[in-house]
Amino acid sequence: MNTTGIDAIAFYVPKLYVSMDNLSTARGISAEKLKRGLGLEKMAVPNTDEDAVTFAANALLNLINQNNINPNDIGRVYLGTESAVDGSKPTATYAVEIVEQELIKEYGERSFKHCDILDMTFACVGAVDALHNTLDWVNQDKNRKAIVIASDLSKYDLNSTGEYTQGAGAVACLVCHNPSILSIHNTWGVASKSEGDFFKPRRTYKKTELLESILESLKVESSEKTITTLLESNVSEFWSDNNEIVEVFKEEPVFDGQFSNSCYADRITEALHHFNAQKQTNFIENWSQFIFHLPYAYHGRRIIFDNWLNWIAETNTYDQLLKEVEKSKEVDDKTWKKAVYKSNIYNDFISKSIAASEQASSEIGNMYTASIFMSLLSYLSHSFNASNDISGKKIGFISYGSGSKSKVFEGTVQPNWSSKLEAVQLFEYLNKRSSIEVDTYEKIHCSKLDKPVIKDSKIAFNRIETDNTNYGLRRYIINDK
């Protein structure tokens, strides 16, 4: 039987991290709350010479090298990201270009020459969109091979409620027929609704108002005539630009955490219903593992709880639950659910069907589009290290992107899956990273460091062009080790 899916997988995560112990101390937050409540242990921090391009490029290069993939055989590279480095030129083109340079000796110049390259953006679900679209493309011809990359950095304002969930990195997957790791089935549940739970707007400021605020802070006369004279006479690139409005883009989002949780819960419930309408499924019985988009490590176990409770209704499991957590008129529904969430029965479900996919997230943080792919890699790596035979196991994927959309799909682990995990060494890599102090992290966050903390990335950001014809074009470099 011919199937399509994921044949190989690789990753890249920054070598720097901040421990939750150190961050919690600096912020006056309980470390136990972050660890036991959210599952957070470490937060990956991009170095000063890293961005969504370098993450994607390093993951792509690892995928090729670890699996002896000939890039000339690849028909498309689709990248899911919400951390694009340009408003027009796809981030994927930067990544492919620098990887091509590294592969010249072995595969010749422009080894991705006949490759369709594209970015896809829909918050954290963008890379799942890229996978969905790519599977349809690969299905049309048995000779087609493609690579899907998820690459992002999660960045929130310092001291914000989202700060401690930050993370970064990329995961790359080879998609083809008769895959070695995971065959992905054709049924997809989809739910969409336009919401403003999390977004990155173009912020605008008037130059005259900016200059007026500067003059007032300096206690200098700020009349309209003075401001006009200063703007007309100033030769700096910023102030002499003809546009009255200054547009500013920030990686830090505008978000409402509680509302976003509500949107996540609503969309995945709708997508699960849509999936079930197409293919009637007993999710608990049929799916041995649940793979989630994880804004933080324990988010999946929290967000699926109400659905789980509905799934076990009218089953022996529910009867057992009532014996453990009595439901009486004296106890309101919210209090009862809190007790059920802490019950042995629900924690047994977490232990068997969710926990293995959370482990990497605890060590990295939120990777946005790459989070669900890292959740898969975490499960595979845990199973490989534990010598668990998961061949034939059916996995359910529950993805979400703010804005908002959910996609639900499933796949079956293939007999040769472990052969493609030998070179990955996810947890071994994570254990060898370098811890940095909170003040160093803050300087990186605020772009106050000019040089990398360490130089340990194979592909890194180099410079931004300043000539008129290529002003702003980003250049990347290959570091020899």
C-alpha positions, 0 to 999 in steps of 0.5 A: 500500500502506497502512503505518504508522510514523514521519512526523516526529521532533524532539528536545530535549537540555539545553544544558549538557554536561561534556566527557570530557576534564574529567571524566576528569581529575577522576576520574583516568580515562584520557580515551582509554579513555572516548573510544576504548573507549566512544565518549564525548565529552560528557555532557549535564547537565540544568539545575536547572530541567529534568526529564523533563517539560521534556525531553518538553514541549520535544521535543513542542513542537518536533515540533509547530512544526517540522511544523505539526501540529495537536494537535487531530488527535492521538488519543494521546500516550504517553510512555516514561520511567523518570524519572517525577516523580510516583508517580500522575499521569503525567509525560506529563500535565504535559508536555501541559498546559504545551504546551497553554498555549503553543499556545492562540493558534494552536490554542485552549484544551485542544488535546489535550482528546480525547487519550489520555495515558499513561506506560509504564515498563519501564526503557530499553525503555519508549518502544519499548513505547509505540511498539509499542502505538501502532502497533497503535492507529493501524493500526485506523483510517486517520485516527488520528494519535499521538505517542510521546515518549521522555524520561529523565535518566540519573543515577548516583552520583558516582565510580561506574562508570556516572557517565561514561555519564550523559546526558539528553533526549527524542525525540518522534515522530509516528506515522500512516498512510503515514509520510514517514520510516519504515514499521514492519513488523508482525513483532516479536521479544520476549524477557522474563525477570525480572532484577535487573540494574538497578533503582530501589528504594524505599529505607526508613529508620527515623526512630528510627535516623536520629535516633539516628545524628544524636545519636550524631554530635553526641555527645548522649545517644541513649536510647530515651526521648530519641529518643521525646521528640524525635520527639513534641515536634518540629513539623517536617513531616519528624519529626512525620509519623506514619509510622515508616518514611521512604521515599526515592526516588533517580534513582541506580539499584542496578545490576550493570554486567557482569550487565546486559551479560549480560542485554542480550546474552541478551535480544536474542539471544532476541528475534532468534531470535523475530523470525527464527522469525516472519520468516526473515531474513538480518540482515546482508544484509537490514538496511543499518543497525542501531539499538540502545539505547545505554547508551554510544555503542559498546555496540551494536557490542560487544553484537551481536558474538557474533550477528554471528559466528554470522550469518557462519558458513558464508559467504564472509565467515567464510572471509575472516575466517579468512584475516585472523585465523587460528584455531589450537589454540594460541589460546583462543577468548576471545583469538581473538574479541578479535582478530576484534573488532579485525579489518578485516572486523568494523570494516567492518561497524561502519563501514557498518551501525552507526557513523552511529547512534552519533554523537549518543550520543557527544555526549549520553550515555545517554538511557535510553528515548530512546537508541534513538530518538536512535540513529535520529535520529543515523543520519537526520541523518548521512545527511541532512547527507552527502546519502546517499540511504537511501530504501528501506533496511531498518533493524533495531532492537534495544532492551533494558530492564533488568529485563529485556526486548528487542524487535526490529523493522524498518522501511523508510526512505520516499522523502520522509524527507529533507523531515522532517529539514531543520528538525531540525538535530541536530548543529548544535544539539549543537555550540552547547551550553555547556560547564560545569566539573566542580564546577558539574556536581557541584553540579547533581548534588547539588542544591546550586544554587538557580538555573539555570546559564543560562536557555535552555529554552523550557519549564522547571520553575518551582515545587512547590506547598505548599498542603494540597490540592495539596502537591507538585504541580509547576508549569512555565513558558514562557520567552519568548525 
